[in-house]
Amino acid sequence: MEILPIWHAMFYVKFHLLQTANMKLLLSGEEVLLNMNSEIEKCRSIYDFKNLNKIGEGAYGTVYQAKDLKSGDIVAIKRVRCDVGLEMSTMREIAILKRTKHKNIIALREIAIGQSLNSVFLVMEYCEHDLGSLLDWMKLPFSESDVKCLIYQLLEGVDYLHSNYIVHRDLKASNLLLKDDGTLKISDFGLARTCGKPEPRMTPKVVTIWYRAPELLFESEHITSAIDIWATACVFGELLLHKPLFPGTGEIDQIRLIIDLLGSPNEKIWPDFVNLPVTRSFSFKKQPYNKLKNLFPTMSSNGIKLLNTMFAYDPEKRATAKQCLTSAYFKEQPFPTNPRLMSSYPQTHNKYSGRKDEHNR
């Protein structure tokens, strides 16, 4: 695990390191170059905020609902774990959130500090729900119109990220927030990377396993932004079914579930398939049928076509977010719900920590 020395971390926090003129993220996403002549950015004290309640806890920190005592705004505050320094995942998350501005991306409002060098807090906009907890709470599934509304917003956010050379790498229901006005927000950028052409080499051990693309499961060295499209398709199916689409208990079980639904991959539909490490090490049953239509019998042909393009085994043939947004599925009945007309729900939280029933990396 990469740790930034505490003096360096606090320099990072106290300076305008995240503006284009003051910082450069290498395309690999693995290194941050700092301009030592940056202007000092004044961080507010954490005592400018009143803690209201704890709303989540995970590997990278604890999140609280809080009130900004100066503005009166309700915010989410993530206390970053930095016993000896800031983890590089937190550095990346700050860097990416500082350079993104989109209605479907969670907004980092500012950074706050406590009395000690080990007290660093990310002040973010507050969202009342995360989709993972909401799915666990709801007795009935979302309507198809509501699903279209949510997936279209998710695709808009993913398209914005990919257009700005950012791969999220951990899209899942519990990392998608929902505000009371129906706006969906992509959150948790600790595993995100910047990318470019050619695509940088990235580890295949990313993405919560239920949402993990075949190229990750088969240990391809060629990892691209297409992994986010596969994960989005998994969320799509989960919202329709009201349960995870591929709830595997391990990597081999995950592959088995995917083959059971989509059919077996082969060299014809995925030329690189035969040369991948897992393909050479394991034998999987031959399953020639795509069963998406059986699983979603009331879905239109345009909807099935959209899911199939998002679930293409070959990442080179998988639809982009921009292509998905033009799908006829979103232009036919039942039409997507207007976000402001989405049903209201009581506040649900186990956010920023991930669902307890997810099988993590």
N, C-alpha and C positions, 0 to 999 in steps of 0.2 A: 504494500500500500504506500502510495507516494505522499509524503508529508512535507509541507513547506516550513522551514524554520520560522519560529514565532516572530522574530524581528522582521523577517522578510514578509511574513503574512500581514503583519500590522502595517508595514510600508504599503503593501498592496491595498489594504483597506483604507488607509488614510490619504491615498493619492488618487488622482484621476487616471487610473491605469487602464480604464476600459473604454476610453474614447479612441477613435481611429488614429488620431495624431499621437497618442501616448502609448499605444499598445499594439502589438501585432501577434495574432494567434497563428502559429504555423499551420499549414494545411493538415498535418498529421494530428493536430489538436493536442500534441503531447508536450508542447513547450510554450511558455509565455515569455516574450521579450519585453522588458520594461524600459521606459524612457525615464531616466533619473531626473530629467528637468521638468517633469510633470508638475502642474499646479496642485497645491494641497487641496484636498476635498474634505471639508469639515463634516465629520460624522457626529450625529446627534447622540445624546446619552440615552441608554435604555430606560432611564428613569423619567424620560419624557412620555413614557407609555405606561398604561395601567393594565396589568395582567387580569384578564377576565376568566379564562379557563384553559385547560390543556385540551388540545384537539387531536393530537397525534404524536407518535414517537416511532422513530425508525433508526436504521443503522447510521444515518448521517446527522441526526439531531432530533430535538424535540420541538414541536410546534404549538404555539399558544394563540388563542384569540385575545386580542388586546385593543385598548382604546388609546388613540393618539390624544394626549391631553392638551395639545395645542390646537389641533384642528377639529377634534371630536370624532374623527373617522374611526371606524372599526377596521382593524388590520389583522393580518396573520403574521406572527413573528416566529421565525425559525432560529432557535439557538443552535449554533454550529459547534460541534464537538471539536475542540482544538487543544487537547491536553498538552501537547508539545509543539503544535503548529497546525496550520490549516491543511486539510487533505487536498490533494490536487483536484479531486472530484468537486469539492466546494469552490475551488478557484475557477474551474471551468464553468460551473453553474452560474457564478456571479458574472463571469465574462460574457457568457451567452445572453443572460437575461438583461445585462446592461446594453447590449447591442441590438436587442429585439424590441419591436413595438408593433403589436398587432392585437386586434380585439379578441383573438382566440388563443393568445399566449399569456400566461400569468405574468403580471407586472411586478418587477422588483422596484419598490418605491425608493428605498434607501438602505444604507447599512448603519446600524447602531452599535455602540460599544458600551461595555460596562466599566467597572472600576479597574479590573485587571486585564492583562494582555490576553488572558484565556477567554474573555467574554466578548464574543462576536455574534451579532444577530442580523439576520436578513429580514427586513420589513417588506412584506408583500401585500398585495391586495387580498382582501378576504373574500372567500367563496363559501357559500352555505353548505355545499354538498360535494362529495366525490362520487363518481358513477359506480364504483365498486361497492361502497357502503349503501348507496341508494338501491342498487340491485338486490343486495342482501335484505334490505328493509321492505321493499315493495312486495305486496301480495300478488299482483298481476303484472305481466310484462308491459313495457312501453307499447303504445300503438305504433303501427308502421309509419304513420305520419310523424310521430315524435322521433322515431329512429332516424328517419330521413333528415329531420332537422338537426339532430345531434351529429350524425355522420357527415353531413355536408359541412357543418362548422369544423369538425375535426379535420376533414380534408382541406379546408381553407387554411387552417393553422399549419398542417403538414406541408402544404404547397408553399406557404410563406417561408417555413424553415428551409425546405429544400432549395427554394429560389435564392436563399441567402447562404447556401452551402453549409447547412447545419443538419446533422442526422441526430435524431433524438435518442434512438437505440433502446428505449425502455417504455414504449407506449403500451399502456394497459388500462383497464377500467379504473383502477384506483389512482392512476396518475392523471385522470381527466376530471376536472372540477366543473361544477355547474352552479351558476349564480341564480338567484331568485328571479332575475329578469330573463332567464332562459339562455344566457350566454355560456357557451362551453369554453373552458380554458385548459390548455395543455400545461402541465406542471412537471416538476422534478427533472431537472436537466443535469443531474450529477453524472450521468453516463454519456451525455451528448458529446459529439465531436464536430469540429468543422471539417469540411471535405472539399474536394475540388477535382479537377481532371489532370492527371489520372487520379483515381480514387486512392487514398492512402490505405496502407495495410492496417486493419483493425482486428482485434481479437474476436474470435467467434463466440466467446463466453460472455455474451451480453443478452439482454432481454429476458424477462421472466419467462420461464419455460413454456407456459401455456400460449404465449404469443410469439414464440421463436420461429423464425423463417427456416425453410428447409436447408438453405445454404449454410446457416449457422449449425443446425443439427447434424448435417453431413460434414461439417468442419472444412468448408471451403475457405481458402485464403482470400478470395475475392469478395469482400463485403462492401455493399453499397447502400445508398439511401433506400433501396427497394425493401430492406428489412422493415422499415417503418410502414410501408404499404401493406405488407403481410400482417403486421400487428394490428393495423387499422381494420383490415378485413376480419380478424379475429374478434375485435371489439364489436364490429358490425353484426356478426353472427350472434355474439353473446347478448346484445341488446334485443335482438329478435327472439331468441330462445329463452331469455331470462335465466340463462346459465352458461358457463364457459363452453366454448365450442370444442376445444381440445384440452381437457383437464388431465394431461399426462402426469404420471407419477415419477417419471424419469425420462431421459433423452430417448431411449429405445422405445419406451411406451408412447412417447409423444409422436415419434415417427409412425408407429403402428396406427395411432388414432387418425393421423393425417391421411395415411394410405387407405384406411377403411372408408373415409369419406370422399376423398378426391381421386382415388385410384393410384396405381403404382407409377412412380416416375420411371422414365427410360431415356435412352440416349436420343431418341427421336424428338421428344419434347424438351429435353434438357441435355444438350450435347456434352456438358462437363460432368454429368452425373456419374459416369462409369469410372472416372478418375479420382473421385473424392475419397478421402480416407475411410469414412464410415461405410461407403459402398463396397470398398475392397475388404473390409473386416467383417461385415455381417451380411446375412442373406435375409431378405424380407419376402413375405408371401406376395404372389402375383394377384393383384386385384384390379381388373380392367375397367371398373365402372365408376363414374362420377355420380355421387348420390346427393348432390346439393339440392336438386329439384325434389327428391324424396323427403329431404329434411325440411325444406321450405315449400310445401306444396301449393300454398296460396300466393307465393311471390310471382311477380310478372317475369316474362322472359327477359326483359331489360334488366331486372334486378338480378336474376341468375347470371346473366352475361357479365354484369358488373362484378359480382363476387368472383366469378371464374377468372376474370382478367386480373383481379387483385390477388388471387390465389394461384397464379401461374407458378409452376415449379421453378422455371428458369427465370432468375431475377432480371435478365436482359429483356425478357418478354413481358414481365409484370407491368401493369399499367402504372403510370405516374399519377401523383395526386392531381395534377392539372388535367390530365386525361379523364380521371374519374369524375371531376367536377362537371364535365360536359356530358355525362351519361344521361340518356333519355329517361332513366329511372327517376331522376329528380324532377322531371318535367311532366310526369304523368300522375294520374290518380292512384292512390291517395296522395295528394300534394303534401310537401313538407309543412309541418306546423310552423307558424310564425313564432320565433323564439319568445316573444313577449306574451304569447298565448299558451305557452307550455304550462302544464299543470304545476301547481305549487305543492311543496312537500315540507314536512317538518325538518328542521336542520338535522343532517346526518353527518356523523364524523367518526372516522378512524383514518383521517386523512394524513397525507404526506408520509405515512408509514407503510402503506400497502395492506391489502386484505389478508386476514389471518389464514384464510384457506388457500391462498395462492402457494404453489410450489415454486419457491424462488431459486435463483441460480445456484 
